[in-house]
């Protein structure tokens, strides 16, 4: 039996030519660091990002359609501050209080992909 021991990365689809717009969200807002893609993969477009063990790959999808239901959830230091900053920068934000024991919100990248950000209640903001 195979046992999953970790997630190496998550991949989020973006439309062709969306790399510059993605940078504002994934790099500037979320604070992910850009990672150089291997040359053999760079020709496909997209972008790779990382923050510690968290790796996010943005892949160009020809018939792009935003994911409004399927999403990745990131644990963050301060949900309210990040949501406010996202709104200040013109990104759509949906507040949510339906998950017991957590503060959370949904942020939408420039293409409409839903990204969950959350923090367990009782943990101090760092």
MOPAC internal coordinates of N, CA, C and O (Angstrom, degrees):
PM7 1SCF
backbone

  N    0.0000 0     0.00 0     0.00 0    0    0    0
  C    1.4493 1     0.00 0     0.00 0    1    0    0
  C    1.5282 1   109.15 1     0.00 0    2    1    0
  O    1.2310 1   120.62 1   -45.68 1    3    2    1
  N    1.3196 1   116.42 1   134.32 1    3    2    1
  C    1.4582 1   122.01 1   178.48 1    5    3    2
  C    1.5225 1   109.42 1   -89.55 1    6    5    3
  O    1.2310 1   120.92 1   -45.66 1    7    6    5
  N    1.3050 1   115.84 1   134.34 1    7    6    5
  C    1.4532 1   120.77 1   178.07 1    9    7    6
  C    1.5124 1   109.16 1  -115.89 1   10    9    7
  O    1.2310 1   120.43 1   -53.06 1   11   10    9
  N    1.3095 1   116.79 1   126.94 1   11   10    9
  C    1.4650 1   121.06 1   176.43 1   13   11   10
  C    1.5117 1   107.79 1   -72.13 1   14   13   11
  O    1.2310 1   120.92 1   -48.76 1   15   14   13
  N    1.3147 1   115.84 1   131.24 1   15   14   13
  C    1.4608 1   119.93 1  -178.39 1   17   15   14
  C    1.5254 1   113.11 1  -109.77 1   18   17   15
  O    1.2310 1   119.88 1   163.56 1   19   18   17
  N    1.3284 1   117.83 1   -16.44 1   19   18   17
  C    1.4683 1   120.45 1  -179.88 1   21   19   18
  C    1.5154 1   109.29 1  -170.85 1   22   21   19
  O    1.2310 1   120.96 1   -14.63 1   23   22   21
  N    1.3010 1   115.77 1   165.37 1   23   22   21
  C    1.4623 1   121.87 1   169.45 1   25   23   22
  C    1.5163 1   105.91 1  -101.47 1   26   25   23
  O    1.2310 1   120.35 1   -54.83 1   27   26   25
  N    1.3170 1   116.94 1   125.17 1   27   26   25
  C    1.4535 1   120.55 1   178.70 1   29   27   26
  C    1.5256 1   111.21 1   -74.77 1   30   29   27
  O    1.2310 1   120.56 1   134.10 1   31   30   29
  N    1.3314 1   116.54 1   -45.90 1   31   30   29
  C    1.4649 1   120.60 1   179.21 1   33   31   30
  C    1.5227 1   109.62 1  -161.80 1   34   33   31
  O    1.2310 1   121.08 1   -14.07 1   35   34   33
  N    1.3124 1   115.53 1   165.93 1   35   34   33
  C    1.4588 1   121.39 1   170.06 1   37   35   34
  C    1.5199 1   106.51 1  -113.66 1   38   37   35
  O    1.2310 1   120.77 1   -32.58 1   39   38   37
  N    1.3197 1   116.13 1   147.42 1   39   38   37
  C    1.4596 1   120.18 1   176.86 1   41   39   38
  C    1.5131 1   108.47 1  -116.75 1   42   41   39
  O    1.2310 1   121.59 1   -46.19 1   43   42   41
  N    1.3162 1   114.56 1   133.81 1   43   42   41
  C    1.4575 1   122.45 1   179.56 1   45   43   42
  C    1.5199 1   107.15 1  -122.64 1   46   45   43
  O    1.2310 1   120.66 1   -48.90 1   47   46   45
  N    1.3154 1   116.35 1   131.10 1   47   46   45
  C    1.4583 1   120.90 1  -179.07 1   49   47   46
  C    1.5243 1   111.19 1   -79.47 1   50   49   47
  O    1.2310 1   121.51 1   -38.38 1   51   50   49
  N    1.3324 1   114.72 1   141.62 1   51   50   49
  C    1.4650 1   121.85 1   174.11 1   53   51   50
  C    1.5267 1   107.71 1  -133.14 1   54   53   51
  O    1.2310 1   120.16 1   -20.86 1   55   54   53
  N    1.3262 1   117.30 1   159.14 1   55   54   53
  C    1.4625 1   118.87 1   177.81 1   57   55   54
  C    1.5270 1   111.31 1   -76.55 1   58   57   55
  O    1.2310 1   121.02 1   -21.30 1   59   58   57
  N    1.3056 1   115.66 1   158.70 1   59   58   57
  C    1.4644 1   121.66 1   177.01 1   61   59   58
  C    1.5322 1   109.84 1   -55.71 1   62   61   59
  O    1.2310 1   120.72 1   -46.48 1   63   62   61
  N    1.3222 1   116.22 1   133.52 1   63   62   61
  C    1.4613 1   121.29 1   179.29 1   65   63   62
  C    1.5136 1   114.07 1    81.77 1   66   65   63
  O    1.2310 1   119.60 1  -171.48 1   67   66   65
  N    1.3393 1   118.37 1     8.52 1   67   66   65
  C    1.4537 1   121.51 1  -175.57 1   69   67   66
  C    1.5188 1   115.87 1   -89.97 1   70   69   67
  O    1.2310 1   119.62 1  -175.75 1   71   70   69
  N    1.3189 1   118.33 1     4.25 1   71   70   69
  C    1.4592 1   120.97 1  -173.82 1   73   71   70
  C    1.5316 1   113.37 1   -59.37 1   74   73   71
  O    1.2310 1   119.40 1   136.80 1   75   74   73
  N    1.3195 1   118.75 1   -43.20 1   75   74   73
  C    1.4723 1   120.99 1  -178.70 1   77   75   74
  C    1.5292 1   111.07 1   -65.19 1   78   77   75
  O    1.2310 1   120.27 1   137.60 1   79   78   77
  N    1.3147 1   117.08 1   -42.40 1   79   78   77
  C    1.4670 1   120.23 1   177.77 1   81   79   78
  C    1.5189 1   110.61 1   -65.99 1   82   81   79
  O    1.2310 1   120.56 1   142.02 1   83   82   81
  N    1.3134 1   116.54 1   -37.98 1   83   82   81
  C    1.4666 1   121.11 1   179.04 1   85   83   82
  C    1.5201 1   110.68 1   -62.62 1   86   85   83
  O    1.2310 1   120.44 1   142.65 1   87   86   85
  N    1.3079 1   116.77 1   -37.35 1   87   86   85
  C    1.4687 1   121.43 1  -178.97 1   89   87   86
  C    1.5280 1   110.94 1   -56.28 1   90   89   87
  O    1.2310 1   119.25 1   138.82 1   91   90   89
  N    1.3265 1   119.03 1   -41.18 1   91   90   89
  C    1.4663 1   122.65 1  -179.85 1   93   91   90
  C    1.5261 1   111.39 1   -59.03 1   94   93   91
  O    1.2310 1   120.57 1   144.01 1   95   94   93
  N    1.3099 1   116.51 1   -35.99 1   95   94   93
  C    1.4586 1   121.16 1  -176.81 1   97   95   94
  C    1.5299 1   111.91 1   -87.24 1   98   97   95
  O    1.2310 1   120.46 1   123.18 1   99   98   97
  N    1.3070 1   116.73 1   -56.82 1   99   98   97
  C    1.4605 1   120.96 1  -171.76 1  101   99   98
  C    1.5306 1   112.76 1   -75.68 1  102  101   99
  O    1.2310 1   120.30 1   144.02 1  103  102  101
  N    1.2955 1   117.02 1   -35.98 1  103  102  101
  C    1.4639 1   120.52 1  -178.86 1  105  103  102
  C    1.5255 1   111.44 1   -91.94 1  106  105  103
  O    1.2310 1   120.57 1   123.67 1  107  106  105
  N    1.3326 1   116.51 1   -56.33 1  107  106  105
  C    1.4692 1   120.11 1  -174.42 1  109  107  106
  C    1.5316 1   112.55 1   -72.00 1  110  109  107
  O    1.2310 1   119.52 1   135.79 1  111  110  109
  N    1.3232 1   118.52 1   -44.21 1  111  110  109
  C    1.4628 1   121.16 1  -177.28 1  113  111  110
  C    1.5319 1   112.12 1   -82.97 1  114  113  111
  O    1.2310 1   120.08 1   125.71 1  115  114  113
  N    1.3311 1   117.45 1   -54.29 1  115  114  113
  C    1.4613 1   120.56 1  -176.08 1  117  115  114
  C    1.5210 1   113.16 1   -79.74 1  118  117  115
  O    1.2310 1   120.12 1   163.74 1  119  118  117
  N    1.3254 1   117.38 1   -16.26 1  119  118  117
  C    1.4662 1   120.10 1   176.54 1  121  119  118
  C    1.5162 1   114.76 1    78.76 1  122  121  119
  O    1.2310 1   120.10 1  -160.11 1  123  122  121
  N    1.3163 1   117.42 1    19.89 1  123  122  121
  C    1.4587 1   120.08 1   176.40 1  125  123  122
  C    1.5281 1   109.81 1   -76.49 1  126  125  123
  O    1.2310 1   120.75 1   -36.10 1  127  126  125
  N    1.3183 1   116.18 1   143.90 1  127  126  125
  C    1.4638 1   121.54 1   179.46 1  129  127  126
  C    1.5205 1   110.06 1   -89.95 1  130  129  127
  O    1.2310 1   120.11 1   -43.80 1  131  130  129
  N    1.3435 1   117.39 1   136.20 1  131  130  129
  C    1.4659 1   119.02 1   176.95 1  133  131  130
  C    1.5236 1   110.83 1   -67.76 1  134  133  131
  O    1.2310 1   121.12 1   -35.96 1  135  134  133
  N    1.3241 1   115.46 1   144.04 1  135  134  133
  C    1.4584 1   122.85 1   177.41 1  137  135  134
  C    1.5202 1   107.07 1  -124.42 1  138  137  135
  O    1.2310 1   120.32 1   -46.20 1  139  138  137
  N    1.3264 1   116.99 1   133.80 1  139  138  137
  C    1.4606 1   119.95 1   179.67 1  141  139  138
  C    1.5205 1   109.86 1   -70.70 1  142  141  139
  O    1.2310 1   121.19 1   -50.64 1  143  142  141
  N    1.3168 1   115.32 1   129.36 1  143  142  141
  C    1.4660 1   120.71 1   177.52 1  145  143  142
  C    1.5238 1   108.95 1   -78.22 1  146  145  143
  O    1.2310 1   120.05 1   -28.12 1  147  146  145
  N    1.3197 1   117.50 1   151.88 1  147  146  145
  C    1.4643 1   119.14 1   173.05 1  149  147  146
  C    1.5219 1   109.65 1   -58.21 1  150  149  147
  O    1.2310 1   120.44 1   -35.76 1  151  150  149
  N    1.3237 1   116.77 1   144.24 1  151  150  149
  C    1.4703 1   121.92 1  -176.51 1  153  151  150
  C    1.5261 1   112.00 1   -53.21 1  154  153  151
  O    1.2310 1   120.56 1   141.28 1  155  154  153
  N    1.3280 1   116.53 1   -38.72 1  155  154  153
  C    1.4653 1   119.82 1  -178.57 1  157  155  154
  C    1.5239 1   112.44 1   -64.92 1  158  157  155
  O    1.2310 1   120.34 1   156.47 1  159  158  157
  N    1.3366 1   116.96 1   -23.53 1  159  158  157
  C    1.4602 1   121.15 1  -179.33 1  161  159  158
  C    1.5284 1   111.96 1  -101.10 1  162  161  159
  O    1.2310 1   119.88 1   157.02 1  163  162  161
  N    1.3085 1   117.84 1   -22.98 1  163  162  161
  C    1.4617 1   121.81 1  -177.37 1  165  163  162
  C    1.5254 1   111.86 1   -62.40 1  166  165  163
  O    1.2310 1   120.05 1   151.11 1  167  166  165
  N    1.3193 1   117.50 1   -28.89 1  167  166  165
  C    1.4641 1   120.72 1  -179.17 1  169  167  166
  C    1.5227 1   111.90 1   -65.40 1  170  169  167
  O    1.2310 1   119.98 1   162.94 1  171  170  169
  N    1.3211 1   117.65 1   -17.06 1  171  170  169
  C    1.4686 1   121.73 1   179.77 1  173  171  170
  C    1.5254 1   112.99 1   -81.92 1  174  173  171
  O    1.2310 1   120.66 1   170.97 1  175  174  173
  N    1.3370 1   116.35 1    -9.03 1  175  174  173
  C    1.4603 1   120.04 1  -175.41 1  177  175  174
  C    1.5113 1   110.56 1    83.34 1  178  177  175
  O    1.2310 1   120.92 1    11.37 1  179  178  177
  N    1.3182 1   115.84 1  -168.63 1  179  178  177
  C    1.4509 1   120.64 1  -177.60 1  181  179  178
  C    1.5149 1   111.06 1    85.66 1  182  181  179
  O    1.2310 1   120.56 1    11.61 1  183  182  181
  N    1.3192 1   116.53 1  -168.39 1  183  182  181
  C    1.4612 1   121.21 1  -178.64 1  185  183  182
  C    1.5149 1   108.80 1  -159.47 1  186  185  183
  O    1.2310 1   121.13 1   -26.24 1  187  186  185
  N    1.3213 1   115.45 1   153.76 1  187  186  185
  C    1.4536 1   121.80 1   175.42 1  189  187  186
  C    1.5086 1   108.92 1  -117.64 1  190  189  187
  O    1.2310 1   121.08 1   -36.98 1  191  190  189
  N    1.3313 1   115.55 1   143.02 1  191  190  189
  C    1.4637 1   122.22 1   179.35 1  193  191  190
  C    1.5217 1   109.30 1  -136.71 1  194  193  191
  O    1.2310 1   121.49 1   -21.84 1  195  194  193
  N    1.3395 1   114.76 1   158.16 1  195  194  193
  C    1.4561 1   119.65 1   179.24 1  197  195  194
  C    1.5273 1   109.99 1  -154.22 1  198  197  195
  O    1.2310 1   121.12 1   -33.74 1  199  198  197
  N    1.3272 1   115.47 1   146.26 1  199  198  197
  C    1.4705 1   123.36 1   170.46 1  201  199  198
  C    1.5188 1   105.69 1  -142.56 1  202  201  199
  O    1.2310 1   120.47 1   -75.16 1  203  202  201
  N    1.3126 1   116.70 1   104.84 1  203  202  201
  C    1.4606 1   119.93 1  -174.92 1  205  203  202
  C    1.5103 1   109.78 1    61.42 1  206  205  203
  O    1.2310 1   120.29 1    52.09 1  207  206  205
  N    1.3309 1   117.05 1  -127.91 1  207  206  205
  C    1.4649 1   121.59 1  -179.39 1  209  207  206
  C    1.5307 1   112.84 1   -83.42 1  210  209  207
  O    1.2310 1   119.83 1   174.09 1  211  210  209
  N    1.3354 1   117.94 1    -5.91 1  211  210  209
  C    1.4637 1   121.88 1  -179.00 1  213  211  210
  C    1.5270 1   109.33 1   -85.36 1  214  213  211
  O    1.2310 1   120.99 1   -59.38 1  215  214  213
  N    1.3366 1   115.70 1   120.62 1  215  214  213
  C    1.4633 1   121.11 1   179.31 1  217  215  214
  C    1.5260 1   108.57 1  -121.22 1  218  217  215
  O    1.2310 1   121.01 1   -48.51 1  219  218  217
  N    1.3287 1   115.68 1   131.49 1  219  218  217
  C    1.4583 1   122.00 1   178.90 1  221  219  218
  C    1.5254 1   107.96 1  -124.93 1  222  221  219
  O    1.2310 1   120.78 1   -55.41 1  223  222  221
  N    1.3184 1   116.12 1   124.59 1  223  222  221
  C    1.4614 1   121.61 1   175.92 1  225  223  222
  C    1.5255 1   107.95 1  -109.09 1  226  225  223
  O    1.2310 1   120.49 1   -50.87 1  227  226  225
  N    1.3077 1   116.67 1   129.13 1  227  226  225
  C    1.4522 1   121.65 1   175.12 1  229  227  226
  C    1.5203 1   107.09 1  -102.61 1  230  229  227
  O    1.2310 1   120.65 1   -60.46 1  231  230  229
  N    1.3097 1   116.36 1   119.54 1  231  230  229
  C    1.4537 1   121.32 1  -177.84 1  233  231  230
  C    1.5121 1   111.45 1  -113.51 1  234  233  231
  O    1.2310 1   121.10 1   -44.59 1  235  234  233
  N    1.3223 1   115.50 1   135.41 1  235  234  233
  C    1.4604 1   121.46 1   179.12 1  237  235  234
  C    1.5292 1   109.09 1   -73.66 1  238  237  235
  O    1.2310 1   121.23 1   -51.91 1  239  238  237
  N    1.3115 1   115.25 1   128.09 1  239  238  237
  C    1.4565 1   121.57 1   178.22 1  241  239  238
  C    1.5211 1   108.37 1  -117.56 1  242  241  239
  O    1.2310 1   120.42 1   -56.03 1  243  242  241
  N    1.3217 1   116.81 1   123.97 1  243  242  241
  C    1.4629 1   121.97 1  -175.49 1  245  243  242
  C    1.5324 1   112.67 1   -58.10 1  246  245  243
  O    1.2310 1   120.00 1   128.99 1  247  246  245
  N    1.3086 1   117.60 1   -51.01 1  247  246  245
  C    1.4622 1   121.25 1   179.48 1  249  247  246
  C    1.5209 1   108.28 1  -101.22 1  250  249  247
  O    1.2310 1   121.32 1  -117.13 1  251  250  249
  N    1.3169 1   115.07 1    62.87 1  251  250  249
  C    1.4569 1   122.03 1  -172.72 1  253  251  250
  C    1.5280 1   112.51 1   -60.06 1  254  253  251
  O    1.2310 1   121.37 1   -42.92 1  255  254  253
  N    1.3120 1   114.98 1   137.08 1  255  254  253
  C    1.4597 1   123.28 1   171.38 1  257  255  254
  C    1.5181 1   106.71 1  -142.54 1  258  257  255
  O    1.2310 1   120.39 1   -54.60 1  259  258  257
  N    1.3120 1   116.86 1   125.40 1  259  258  257
  C    1.4621 1   121.78 1  -177.22 1  261  259  258
  C    1.5226 1   111.25 1   -62.20 1  262  261  259
  O    1.2310 1   120.96 1   -32.82 1  263  262  261
  N    1.3216 1   115.77 1   147.18 1  263  262  261
  C    1.4608 1   121.96 1   175.03 1  265  263  262
  C    1.5144 1   109.15 1   -92.66 1  266  265  263
  O    1.2310 1   120.85 1   -74.04 1  267  266  265
  N    1.3154 1   115.98 1   105.96 1  267  266  265
  C    1.4578 1   120.21 1   179.04 1  269  267  266
  C    1.5238 1   111.27 1   -95.02 1  270  269  267
  O    1.2310 1   119.79 1   162.81 1  271  270  269
  N    1.3101 1   118.01 1   -17.19 1  271  270  269
  C    1.4651 1   121.48 1   178.86 1  273  271  270
  C    1.5357 1   109.60 1  -108.96 1  274  273  271
  O    1.2310 1   120.39 1   120.68 1  275  274  273
  N    1.3236 1   116.86 1   -59.32 1  275  274  273
  C    1.4671 1   120.11 1   177.25 1  277  275  274
  C    1.5249 1   108.07 1   -64.16 1  278  277  275
  O    1.2310 1   120.73 1   -41.01 1  279  278  277
  N    1.3334 1   116.20 1   138.99 1  279  278  277
  C    1.4627 1   118.62 1  -176.14 1  281  279  278
  C    1.5229 1   110.71 1  -163.32 1  282  281  279
  O    1.2310 1   121.74 1   -12.94 1  283  282  281
  N    1.3094 1   114.27 1   167.06 1  283  282  281
  C    1.4556 1   122.19 1   171.92 1  285  283  282
  C    1.5269 1   106.54 1  -104.13 1  286  285  283
  O    1.2310 1   120.58 1   -28.98 1  287  286  285
  N    1.3238 1   116.49 1   151.02 1  287  286  285
  C    1.4684 1   121.07 1   177.90 1  289  287  286
  C    1.5206 1   108.21 1  -120.63 1  290  289  287
  O    1.2310 1   120.72 1   -56.04 1  291  290  289
  N    1.3260 1   116.22 1   123.96 1  291  290  289
  C    1.4551 1   122.19 1   178.50 1  293  291  290
  C    1.5219 1   109.88 1  -106.98 1  294  293  291
  O    1.2310 1   120.31 1   -47.53 1  295  294  293
  N    1.3242 1   117.02 1   132.47 1  295  294  293
  C    1.4609 1   121.50 1   170.78 1  297  295  294
  C    1.5194 1   106.31 1   -78.83 1  298  297  295
  O    1.2310 1   120.49 1   -51.13 1  299  298  297
  N    1.3331 1   116.66 1   128.87 1  299  298  297
  C    1.4676 1   121.29 1  -177.35 1  301  299  298
  C    1.5226 1   110.01 1  -126.01 1  302  301  299
  O    1.2310 1   121.05 1   -14.35 1  303  302  301
  N    1.3138 1   115.60 1   165.65 1  303  302  301
  C    1.4654 1   121.21 1  -177.93 1  305  303  302
  C    1.5218 1   112.54 1   -73.40 1  306  305  303
  O    1.2310 1   120.08 1   142.14 1  307  306  305
  N    1.3465 1   117.46 1   -37.86 1  307  306  305
  C    1.4651 1   121.38 1  -174.95 1  309  307  306
  C    1.5276 1   109.16 1  -148.18 1  310  309  307
  O    1.2310 1   120.58 1   -81.04 1  311  310  309
  N    1.3164 1   116.49 1    98.96 1  311  310  309
  C    1.4648 1   122.15 1  -177.28 1  313  311  310
  C    1.5268 1   110.97 1   -61.08 1  314  313  311
  O    1.2310 1   120.09 1   132.31 1  315  314  313
  N    1.3290 1   117.43 1   -47.69 1  315  314  313
  C    1.4677 1   121.00 1  -176.26 1  317  315  314
  C    1.5274 1   111.59 1   -61.73 1  318  317  315
  O    1.2310 1   120.43 1   136.65 1  319  318  317
  N    1.3230 1   116.79 1   -43.35 1  319  318  317
  C    1.4676 1   120.27 1  -179.23 1  321  319  318
  C    1.5237 1   110.88 1   -65.81 1  322  321  319
  O    1.2310 1   120.46 1   137.14 1  323  322  321
  N    1.3259 1   116.73 1   -42.86 1  323  322  321
  C    1.4632 1   119.90 1  -179.69 1  325  323  322
  C    1.5272 1   110.77 1   -67.06 1  326  325  323
  O    1.2310 1   120.08 1   139.04 1  327  326  325
  N    1.3275 1   117.46 1   -40.96 1  327  326  325
  C    1.4642 1   120.87 1   178.39 1  329  327  326
  C    1.5224 1   110.69 1   -63.38 1  330  329  327
  O    1.2310 1   120.31 1   138.07 1  331  330  329
  N    1.3322 1   117.02 1   -41.93 1  331  330  329
  C    1.4697 1   120.68 1   178.47 1  333  331  330
  C    1.5242 1   110.56 1   -63.74 1  334  333  331
  O    1.2310 1   120.46 1   137.43 1  335  334  333
  N    1.3198 1   116.73 1   -42.57 1  335  334  333
  C    1.4615 1   120.51 1   179.28 1  337  335  334
  C    1.5271 1   110.58 1   -64.48 1  338  337  335
  O    1.2310 1   120.38 1   140.32 1  339  338  337
  N    1.3263 1   116.88 1   -39.68 1  339  338  337
  C    1.4622 1   120.46 1   177.96 1  341  339  338
  C    1.5258 1   110.52 1   -61.34 1  342  341  339
  O    1.2310 1   120.40 1   135.07 1  343  342  341
  N    1.3293 1   116.83 1   -44.93 1  343  342  341
  C    1.4652 1   120.25 1   178.71 1  345  343  342
  C    1.5240 1   111.39 1   -63.15 1  346  345  343
  O    1.2310 1   120.47 1   138.22 1  347  346  345
  N    1.3205 1   116.71 1   -41.78 1  347  346  345
  C    1.4706 1   120.71 1   178.47 1  349  347  346
  C    1.5158 1   111.91 1   -59.23 1  350  349  347
  O    1.2310 1   120.58 1   149.19 1  351  350  349
  N    1.3259 1   116.50 1   -30.81 1  351  350  349
  C    1.4577 1   121.10 1  -179.44 1  353  351  350
  C    1.5295 1   112.61 1   -93.15 1  354  353  351
  O    1.2310 1   120.66 1  -170.70 1  355  354  353
  N    1.3206 1   116.34 1     9.30 1  355  354  353
  C    1.4568 1   120.58 1   173.80 1  357  355  354
  C    1.5120 1   116.07 1    86.99 1  358  357  355
  O    1.2310 1   119.69 1  -169.41 1  359  358  357
  N    1.3238 1   118.19 1    10.59 1  359  358  357
  C    1.4554 1   120.54 1   178.30 1  361  359  358
  C    1.5321 1   109.94 1   -88.66 1  362  361  359
  O    1.2310 1   120.77 1   -35.49 1  363  362  361
  N    1.3141 1   116.13 1   144.51 1  363  362  361
  C    1.4604 1   121.79 1   178.26 1  365  363  362
  C    1.5266 1   109.13 1   -69.59 1  366  365  363
  O    1.2310 1   121.04 1   -42.92 1  367  366  365
  N    1.3233 1   115.62 1   137.08 1  367  366  365
  C    1.4648 1   122.33 1   178.81 1  369  367  366
  C    1.5213 1   108.24 1  -133.41 1  370  369  367
  O    1.2310 1   120.90 1   -43.30 1  371  370  369
  N    1.3288 1   115.88 1   136.70 1  371  370  369
  C    1.4617 1   121.25 1   174.73 1  373  371  370
  C    1.5217 1   107.11 1  -122.87 1  374  373  371
  O    1.2310 1   120.57 1   -63.02 1  375  374  373
  N    1.3220 1   116.52 1   116.98 1  375  374  373
  C    1.4598 1   121.13 1   176.54 1  377  375  374
  C    1.5222 1   108.62 1   -73.52 1  378  377  375
  O    1.2310 1   120.59 1   -29.50 1  379  378  377
  N    1.3337 1   116.48 1   150.50 1  379  378  377
  C    1.4495 1   119.67 1  -178.21 1  381  379  378
  C    1.5250 1   109.39 1  -149.45 1  382  381  379
  O    1.2310 1   120.59 1   -45.05 1  383  382  381
  N    1.3378 1   116.48 1   134.95 1  383  382  381
  C    1.4668 1   120.42 1   178.47 1  385  383  382
  C    1.5327 1   111.09 1  -128.82 1  386  385  383
  O    1.2310 1   120.35 1  -153.93 1  387  386  385
  N    1.3259 1   116.93 1    26.07 1  387  386  385
  C    1.4603 1   121.21 1  -175.01 1  389  387  386
  C    1.5195 1   114.75 1   -87.91 1  390  389  387
  O    1.2310 1   119.26 1   171.08 1  391  390  389
  N    1.3278 1   119.02 1    -8.92 1  391  390  389
  C    1.4595 1   120.89 1  -178.18 1  393  391  390
  C    1.5273 1   108.91 1  -102.06 1  394  393  391
  O    1.2310 1   119.91 1   -74.10 1  395  394  393
  N    1.3348 1   117.78 1   105.90 1  395  394  393
  C    1.4676 1   120.29 1  -178.01 1  397  395  394
  C    1.5312 1   111.47 1   -57.03 1  398  397  395
  O    1.2310 1   121.44 1   -42.92 1  399  398  397
  N    1.3313 1   114.86 1   137.08 1  399  398  397
  C    1.4555 1   120.75 1   176.45 1  401  399  398
  C    1.5125 1   115.31 1    86.78 1  402  401  399
  O    1.2310 1   120.37 1  -177.08 1  403  402  401
  N    1.3290 1   116.89 1     2.92 1  403  402  401
  C    1.4606 1   120.73 1  -177.87 1  405  403  402
  C    1.5202 1   111.78 1  -135.26 1  406  405  403
  O    1.2310 1   121.35 1   -30.02 1  407  406  405
  N    1.3092 1   115.02 1   149.98 1  407  406  405
  C    1.4594 1   122.74 1   164.34 1  409  407  406
  C    1.5201 1   103.86 1   -99.38 1  410  409  407
  O    1.2310 1   120.16 1   -49.30 1  411  410  409
  N    1.3240 1   117.30 1   130.70 1  411  410  409
  C    1.4587 1   117.90 1  -179.99 1  413  411  410
  C    1.5157 1   111.15 1  -152.20 1  414  413  411
  O    1.2310 1   122.16 1   -18.16 1  415  414  413
  N    1.3244 1   113.46 1   161.84 1  415  414  413
  C    1.4594 1   122.36 1   176.39 1  417  415  414
  C    1.5189 1   107.48 1  -150.74 1  418  417  415
  O    1.2310 1   121.22 1   -18.21 1  419  418  417
  N    1.3092 1   115.27 1   161.79 1  419  418  417
  C    1.4566 1   121.37 1   174.72 1  421  419  418
  C    1.5232 1   107.59 1  -112.72 1  422  421  419
  O    1.2310 1   120.89 1   -53.78 1  423  422  421
  N    1.3133 1   115.91 1   126.22 1  423  422  421
  C    1.4590 1   122.60 1   175.17 1  425  423  422
  C    1.5179 1   106.72 1  -106.86 1  426  425  423
  O    1.2310 1   120.57 1   -30.89 1  427  426  425
  N    1.3106 1   116.51 1   149.11 1  427  426  425
  C    1.4612 1   120.88 1   179.13 1  429  427  426
  C    1.5155 1   108.83 1  -118.31 1  430  429  427
  O    1.2310 1   120.97 1   -55.18 1  431  430  429
  N    1.3366 1   115.75 1   124.82 1  431  430  429
  C    1.4633 1   119.88 1  -179.29 1  433  431  430
  C    1.5298 1   109.31 1   -68.16 1  434  433  431
  O    1.2310 1   119.35 1    -3.56 1  435  434  433
  N    1.3237 1   118.85 1   176.44 1  435  434  433
  C    1.4685 1   120.56 1  -176.23 1  437  435  434
  C    1.5224 1   114.79 1   -59.39 1  438  437  435
  O    1.2310 1   120.36 1   165.22 1  439  438  437
  N    1.3322 1   116.91 1   -14.78 1  439  438  437
  C    1.4620 1   121.38 1  -175.58 1  441  439  438
  C    1.5235 1   112.53 1  -106.02 1  442  441  439
  O    1.2310 1   120.43 1   178.53 1  443  442  441
  N    1.3517 1   116.79 1    -1.47 1  443  442  441
  C    1.4512 1   121.16 1   179.02 1  445  443  442
  C    1.5119 1   114.95 1    97.17 1  446  445  443
  O    1.2310 1   119.52 1  -176.18 1  447  446  445
  N    1.3345 1   118.52 1     3.82 1  447  446  445
  C    1.4646 1   120.81 1   176.12 1  449  447  446
  C    1.5152 1   109.62 1   -70.67 1  450  449  447
  O    1.2310 1   120.89 1   -47.58 1  451  450  449
  N    1.3255 1   115.90 1   132.42 1  451  450  449
  C    1.4690 1   121.46 1   179.71 1  453  451  450
  C    1.5252 1   109.96 1   -82.42 1  454  453  451
  O    1.2310 1   120.96 1   -49.63 1  455  454  453
  N    1.3310 1   115.76 1   130.37 1  455  454  453
  C    1.4592 1   123.38 1   177.95 1  457  455  454
  C    1.5318 1   106.89 1  -125.03 1  458  457  455
  O    1.2310 1   120.38 1   -59.61 1  459  458  457
  N    1.3241 1   116.88 1   120.39 1  459  458  457
  C    1.4597 1   120.64 1   178.16 1  461  459  458
  C    1.5239 1   109.21 1   -87.53 1  462  461  459
  O    1.2310 1   120.80 1   -42.91 1  463  462  461
  N    1.3253 1   116.07 1   137.09 1  463  462  461
  C    1.4713 1   122.04 1   171.85 1  465  463  462
  C    1.5127 1   106.69 1  -124.69 1  466  465  463
  O    1.2310 1   120.80 1   -46.43 1  467  466  465
  N    1.3379 1   116.08 1   133.57 1  467  466  465
  C    1.4441 1   118.78 1  -175.91 1  469  467  466
  C    1.5230 1   111.18 1  -149.56 1  470  469  467
  O    1.2310 1   122.08 1   -16.28 1  471  470  469
  N    1.3406 1   113.63 1   163.72 1  471  470  469
  C    1.4554 1   121.81 1   179.06 1  473  471  470
  C    1.5177 1   107.38 1  -151.14 1  474  473  471
  O    1.2310 1   119.98 1   -48.04 1  475  474  473
  N    1.3386 1   117.64 1   131.96 1  475  474  473
  C    1.4691 1   119.14 1   176.40 1  477  475  474
  C    1.5229 1   111.02 1   -61.32 1  478  477  475
  O    1.2310 1   120.35 1   -40.79 1  479  478  477
  N    1.3270 1   116.94 1   139.21 1  479  478  477
  C    1.4631 1   120.92 1   176.29 1  481  479  478
  C    1.5309 1   108.64 1   -62.59 1  482  481  479
  O    1.2310 1   121.01 1   -32.68 1  483  482  481
  N    1.3098 1   115.67 1   147.32 1  483  482  481
  C    1.4483 1   120.65 1   177.85 1  485  483  482
  C    1.5055 1   114.44 1    90.27 1  486  485  483
  O    1.2310 1   119.62 1   167.67 1  487  486  485
  N    1.3327 1   118.33 1   -12.33 1  487  486  485
  C    1.4620 1   120.54 1   175.97 1  489  487  486
  C    1.5137 1   107.69 1   -85.80 1  490  489  487
  O    1.2310 1   119.74 1   -48.24 1  491  490  489
  N    1.3306 1   118.09 1   131.76 1  491  490  489
  C    1.4595 1   120.23 1   179.00 1  493  491  490
  C    1.5297 1   111.77 1   -68.79 1  494  493  491
  O    1.2310 1   120.33 1   -32.12 1  495  494  493
  N    1.3235 1   116.97 1   147.88 1  495  494  493
  C    1.4666 1   120.94 1   173.29 1  497  495  494
  C    1.5169 1   107.40 1   -68.80 1  498  497  495
  O    1.2310 1   120.42 1   -44.86 1  499  498  497
  N    1.2955 1   116.80 1   135.14 1  499  498  497
  C    1.4782 1   121.20 1  -178.74 1  501  499  498
  C    1.5061 1   110.98 1   -95.01 1  502  501  499
  O    1.2310 1   120.10 1   180.00 1  503  502  501

